[in-house]
Amino acid sequence: YYQPCARAAFSYCCRCPFLRSNMLTFGFFDPAALWSPRHKIPSTKRETTEWEVVVDSHVIVSLQGIIQAYKSGITLQGNTTSLGRWDYSGSFFFSISAITTIGYGNLSPSTAVGRIFCIVFALFGIPLNLVLLNEIGQLMLLGVQHCARRLEEVFHWQNKASFLMKTCALVTGLLLFLLLPPLLFSDKEGWSYEEGFYYSFITLSTIGFGDYVIGMNPDRTYPGWYKNVISLWILFGMAWLALVIKFCIHLLESSSDFCQCNKKSTEMSQWFQHFCMANINKNYINLETH
């Protein structure tokens, strides 16, 4: 019973330098004495040694408590204990991920009261967030249209101003929400640029796999503004991406309508040609009869 648990506990503790050093200091166990050989199978080429775990039951209980605390969100850094994921910035980031329906899955309420509150919060928060995203998107669209009108008035451009402003808005959004944030993630999280770009798109599209989540590395120190700025980036980025998706849908519908109009005009022209040919043949037959 204790052997699998001890192995899991040992793997958890080995990931945290603070736990490893304190266990050695206070004499919970000695890694050299933790594993003892059960039996040896001699061989002409090599010896195979199977190891078993010899751990006191009190140590198992302590390690189980440490593992449960780690799963509950307690992160040990240095000589201080920090409730890293449930502080104010972490809770604010959790609230944003809940009402935007991203749902990374790395953090969830563990009590009945917390789950009930989360349900009520999501029932009211998700519709209000949709309204907020719609308003942010409309403000962005109005800003683009206002700039396009000013360009038309100043430079007397007709169609070029609108196309230029849409292109500028698209490029600016790509820079602010998809291309530049991976540089910040590379600096704060230690991710590669490709991983940061992947996280940006998965987050803003509300897919939220949860394989990459910010602020979860216990070996790194994050500034207080980090999660709050990322939360605002998520709100504005989702509004921008929604506008881009809406624009793409509009292009697809326009092309579909154009194809349907061409098809209808082709059918009308063919029908008209058949009608004209039928009338010509009818008149020719009547002339021959007379």
N, C-alpha and C positions, 0 to 999 in steps of 0.2 A: 504493500500500500504506500509506504513512504518513499520507495525508490523513485518512481516517476515524478512525484511531487518535489523531491529534493533536487532532482536534475533540473526541473523547470525553474525552481527557486535559484539554483546556482547560476543558471543562464541569465536570469533577470539581474541578479546581484553583480555578475561580472560586467554587465553593461554600465553600471554606475560606479565610477571611481570612488565616490564618497562612501557608498555602502561597503565596498570592498576594503577600503582602508580602515573604516570603523570596526568592521567585524574582526579584522586582524588585530586591531588595537585592543578591543575589549575581550578578545578571546572567545568569540562565538565558535569559530572553527579555524583550523589551519588547512589551507588548500592542499598542502603536501600530505596531511593525514586524513583528508576528507575521503580520498579514494584509496581503497585497499584491494590488493589482488585476491580474487576468489580462487582461481586455479590456473595452472599453466599447462598448455598442451605442447609438449616438445615436438620439434620437427627438425628434419635434416637441414632445411633451408632457413627457417626462422622460428621464433617463438611467438605464439599468440597469447596475449594476456587479456582476460576478461575482468573488468573492474566493477566493483559494487560500491554503493554509497553507504557509509556508516555515519549516520547523523543522529543526534539525540532528538527525542520527540519534542522537547521544549524549543529547540532550534527550528524544527519544522513549523511549529505554531508561529514563531516569530517571523519566519520567512513568508508564511502564508499571509500574515498581517501586512507585511511589506508589499507583497504582490497585490493584495486587495487595495491598499492605499494607492499604489501606482495606477491601477486600473480606474480608480475613482478620481484621478486627476491630480494627485499630489506629486510634485516634481522636486526631488532633492538636488540642490546645487550648492556645492561648497560645504560650508558648515552651517548653513541656514536652510530652513524648510520653507518652500514657497508654494502657495496654492496657485501655480502658474496659470492653469487653464480656467479657473473660476474666479479670477480677480475681475475688476470692473471692465477692463478692456477685453478680456476673454469672454465675459458674459455678453458684452455688447456685440462682439463678433458672432457669438452663438445666436443671438437674437436676429441679426441680419441674415445669417445663413438659414434660419428657420423661416422667416417671412418671405424671403426670396425663393424659397423651395429648393435651395441648393442641397442642403442636407448632406454634409460630408460624411456623417456617421461616426466621426471620431469622438464625439462628445454627446451625451444624452442625459436627461434627468434620471436619477436613480431612486427617487422616492415617489410615493403615490401622489402626494401634494404637488410635487414638481411636475409630474406627468399631466395631472389635471390642469394645472396652470398653463403648461405648454400647449395643450389642446385648445384652451380658451384663447390664449394669446395668438395662436396660429389662425383660429377661425376669424378673429377680427383683424389680425395683422396682415394676412395675405391679401384680402381685398383692398385694404387701405394702401398697401405697398403697390398694388397694381395701379391704383389711382395716382399715387405719387410718381411712379415710373412714367405713366402717360403724360402727366403734367411736365415732367422734366424733358421728355421727348418733344412735346409741343413747344416748349421754350427753345430747345435747340433748333427745331424746324423754323420757328419764327425768326430766330437770329440769322439763320442762313437766308431766308427770304428777304429780310430787311437789308442785309448786306448786298444781295443781288439787285434789289431795287435801287440802292444808292449807286452801285456801279453802272446801272443802266442810265441813271440821271447824269452822272458825271462824264462817263465815256460814251454815252449814247449807243450802248450795245443792246441788242434785242435778245437773242437767244444765247449769246456767248456768256453773258453775265451769270445767268442761272446755271449753266453747265460748269462754269469756272468755280462758283461758290459750292456747288455740290461736290465737285472734285476736291476742293480744299477742305471741306468738312469731312469727307471720307478719309483723306490722308491724315488730317489732324487727329481724328478718332483712332485711326490705326496706330499712330505714334503714341497717343496718351493711354490707350487702353490695351493694346496688344504688343507693340514693339518695344516700348520703353520700360514697362513694369518688369519684364524678365531680368533686366539689369539690376533692379532693386532686389528682386528675389535671389539673384546670384550673390549679391553682397550680404544680405541678411540671413539667408537660408543655406548658402553654399551649394545651390543647385546650378546645373549648367543652363545655358541660354535656352536650349531646346526644352528642358524640363520646366523652366519658368514660363515659356510661351505656351506649353501644353497646359500648365495649371491655369494660366490666364484665360484661355479659350474654354476649358472645361468649367471654370467658375462662372464666367459671364454668360455662357449658354445654359446655365443652371443644370448641367449634367451632374456635376459633383460626385465623381467616383469616390473620392476620399483617399486615394493613394498618395496624393500630395496635399498637405495642409500647412498653412503658415503657422509659425509660433509654437511648434511642437517638438523642437529639438532641445533636449535638456542641456546639451553641451554648449548652447549659444545663449547670449544675453541679448534680449530684444528691448529697444527703447519703448517708452510708454505710449508714444504717438503711433507706433507701427500698425497695430491692429485697427485703430480708429481710422487712420488714413486709408487702409485697405478696405474697410467697410464702406467709406464714401466712394472709393474707386469702384467697388462692386455696384453700388446704386447707379452712378452716372454711366458706368460701362454697360450695364444691362439696358439702360434707356437708349444709349447710342446703338448697341447691337440690335435692339428691337426696331429702330428706325432703318438700319441697313437691311434687316430681313424683310421689313415691310416694303422697302424700295425694290428689293429683288422680286418679291411676290407681284408687285405692280408691273415690273418689266415682263415677267412671265405671263401675266394676264393680258398685257397689251400685245405681246407677240402672239398669244393664242387668239385674241380677237382679230388681229391683223390677218392671221392665217385663215380664220373662219370667213372673214370678209372677202379675201381673195378667192376662197373656195366658192362662196356664194356668187361672186361676180362671174367666176368661170362657168358655173352652172347656168347662170342667167344668160350669158353670152352664147353658150351651146344651145340652150332652149330657143333663144331668139333666132339663131342660125337655122335650126330645124324648122322653126315656124315659117321663116322666110322661104326656105327651100320648098316646104309643103305648099305655100301659097303660089310660088312660081310654077310648080308642077301642075297645080290645079288650074291656073290660068292658061298654061300651055295646052292642057287637055281640052279646055273649053274652046280655045281658038281652033284646034284641030277638028273639033266637033262641028263648029260653024263652017 
